Amino acid sequence: MPGHETPPVTAGRDEVFQVEGHGIDPIPDTERHGGAKDLFWLWFGSNLTFTYVINGALAVAFGLSFWQATVVVVLGGLSFFAISAAGLSGVRTGTATLVISRAAFGVRGNWPAGLLNWVVSIGYTIVNTVVGTLALEAFLADLGWSGGPFPRALALAVTLALTFAVALWGHATIQWAERWMAYVLAVGFAVLIALILPGADTTAPAAGPGASGWSLALVVMFAGPFSYVPMPADYTRYLPRTTSLKALTWSGGLGGLLSSVALGVAGVAAATQADLTDAVAGTEGLLPGWFQPVFLALVLGGSVTNSIITLYSSSLNLQVLGIPWSRARAILVSAGVTAAGSLGALFLVDFTTSLLSFLSLLIIVFAPWGGVFLADMVLRRCTYDAEALHLAGDGPYRYRAGWHPAGLVALLAGMLFAALTCDSELWTGPLVAPLGGADLTLLGSGVSALVYVVLARRTVRPLAA
């Protein structure tokens, strides 16, 4: 069809251990399968990652007590219900989230936002790859191989290979791998929690976190769930159109909540007992010798499960940006950038400082983007012209030469607010000091959503039945 942007599709069904043929092209009803329960295992398994232990420890480092930090961890986990609900857009359209966001930003206006979100997804893939690499390196050291760059380089190569293989196969293999890895990781992390939690100091008073400590803890805790806003439809686009919003929301939300909260609380508990500047080594020191190798394997496995879904979504994102390749070929670009970024994080910079700065700055981008996308979804009641989302020429989502002023103005307004109120190692906004040190970056999503509703409420409406 002239003006159609859908990349070429190779033959093949969505089957385990077969390279997925579909990319961002709409999934036909005849190939839809699965159920909402699959989302529980996807979000549960992909969030059994040591990053949440680090985030919980950071909350304590910001001055929060055990119970205060636990409250922040739970609040962050509850946000997975909103992320999961956003997956209904994939059920309705059969395509990826960053294709659907063309409705909010326009078919051309979506490009810069899509580029920023690709950077976000690659950034999180790098974070988890580095965590897994450090765990495998520690395991090699326990075996007597340490010193020099070679053990770390080998650990990085193994971690990348495990991630890339599953992501390359695609959707069905990801669903299968996340479920089975969740079974194993859940048992292992349950033992970890049972070993760490009893020693937690739950009576120590907070160190006076103030507005700065509270806000930074919230930013770090919400950064993980918020980073998924550009992804939920990627994993619901194969579900039958009859899948309900209620089933989607509860299945995916509960999965993300359980794993992120359990590991976040483990991080809080560990931080009250030891110095977690080096989170992997600090946590390992709290464990009996017999469990330490298992712990390192859990860290590696958790980093891989999370990196799989971010790497997969990044390949769809590249198709949205216009790369005329299949999803399987596009993923090579994302894998290469991830490898390069991981090398830099492991050999050139201090990882703990870089992680904190990364999480603090990323939310400047994806919190406002998420606010616009979710506000647009609500205004439309999640009804879209699925075919028009793929049109480069005329269509309801062309707006003004392909740009939707309401979406772009709202995004910029949210990003400006977030930048003015951000407090990170790399950037401190001019409003942070007048606000008593508070970091209000998260509210950028609310600002962008409000601006979008004001500007678009008369023109953005549900499709007529």
NORZIUR-V597981 format. One record per residue. PSI is psi in whole degrees, 0 to 359 (NA if undefined). BURIAL is 1 if it has 9 or more other ideal C-beta (glycine too) atoms within 8 Angstrom, else 0. Layout:
PSI;BURIAL
PSI;BURIAL
This chain:
130;0
138;0
3;0
136;0
1;1
126;0
163;1
149;0
133;1
160;0
154;0
141;0
172;0
87;1
152;0
136;0
23;0
139;1
123;1
131;1
331;1
150;1
243;1
357;1
146;1
137;1
121;1
152;0
328;0
343;0
5;1
143;1
173;0
186;0
172;0
331;1
335;0
330;1
331;1
311;1
326;1
308;1
329;1
310;1
317;1
343;1
9;1
63;1
145;1
345;1
324;1
329;1
317;1
316;1
318;1
320;1
323;1
324;1
320;1
322;1
333;0
359;1
4;1
148;1
175;1
311;1
324;0
315;1
324;1
320;1
316;0
320;1
315;1
318;1
318;1
319;1
325;1
336;1
345;1
338;1
323;1
320;1
315;1
320;1
327;1
343;1
346;1
331;1
327;1
322;1
319;1
327;1
338;1
19;1
181;1
159;1
316;1
352;1
316;1
328;1
352;1
334;1
328;1
327;1
348;1
156;1
334;1
321;0
340;1
341;1
308;1
321;0
322;1
322;1
315;1
320;1
330;1
318;1
319;1
312;1
320;1
320;1
316;1
326;1
320;1
315;1
310;1
326;1
319;1
317;1
314;1
322;1
316;1
323;1
315;1
324;1
319;1
323;1
317;1
324;1
321;1
333;1
356;0
4;0
100;0
165;0
136;0
172;0
348;0
316;0
319;1
320;1
319;0
318;1
320;1
317;1
317;0
315;1
316;1
320;1
317;0
318;1
312;1
321;1
312;0
316;1
325;1
316;1
320;1
199;1
305;1
318;1
324;1
313;1
316;1
313;1
319;1
321;1
310;1
325;0
328;1
320;1
312;0
312;1
324;1
318;1
313;0
315;1
331;1
319;1
317;1
313;1
319;1
331;0
328;1
319;1
319;1
334;0
2;0
141;1
97;0
359;0
345;0
132;0
159;0
153;0
27;0
62;0
327;1
188;1
323;1
311;1
314;1
313;1
320;1
320;1
319;1
319;1
312;1
320;1
325;1
344;1
320;1
300;1
318;1
330;1
345;1
353;1
323;1
11;1
338;1
322;1
337;1
332;1
4;1
356;1
344;1
353;1
147;1
150;1
340;0
355;0
132;1
154;0
319;0
314;0
317;1
310;1
313;1
319;1
305;1
318;1
317;1
321;1
310;1
322;1
310;1
312;1
317;1
322;1
316;1
314;1
327;1
317;1
324;1
320;1
320;1
313;1
317;1
323;1
339;1
356;1
340;1
164;1
117;0
31;1
316;0
97;0
319;1
310;1
320;0
317;1
319;1
324;1
343;0
354;1
151;1
153;0
324;0
336;0
348;1
317;1
323;0
319;1
314;1
324;1
324;1
318;1
315;1
311;1
319;1
322;1
324;1
316;1
324;1
319;1
330;1
312;1
327;1
323;1
318;1
312;1
327;1
330;1
323;1
322;1
319;1
324;1
321;1
324;1
353;1
4;0
121;1
48;0
163;1
162;1
319;1
324;1
323;0
329;1
338;1
324;0
311;1
321;1
321;1
317;0
321;1
317;1
316;1
316;0
321;1
320;1
317;1
317;1
328;1
331;1
347;0
338;0
166;0
120;0
318;1
313;1
319;1
322;1
311;1
315;1
320;1
311;1
321;1
323;1
327;1
324;1
342;1
329;1
303;1
344;1
309;1
320;1
315;1
324;1
317;1
313;1
313;1
323;1
319;1
319;1
320;1
316;0
324;1
354;1
38;0
39;1
129;0
155;1
95;1
321;1
320;0
337;1
339;1
6;1
132;1
337;0
226;0
152;0
168;1
345;0
16;1
325;1
240;1
96;0
31;0
2;1
134;1
103;1
319;1
315;1
317;1
321;1
317;1
319;1
314;1
323;0
317;1
319;1
322;1
314;0
315;1
318;1
323;1
335;1
15;1
137;1
99;1
174;1
329;0
338;0
132;0
119;0
153;1
344;0
354;1
311;1
312;0
335;0
11;1
23;0
3;1
140;1
109;1
26;1
322;1
326;1
353;1
329;1
319;1
321;0
312;1
320;1
316;1
314;1
319;1
316;1
318;1
318;0
331;1
0;1
336;0
344;0
334;0
113;0
163;0
149;0
145;0
141;0
NA;0
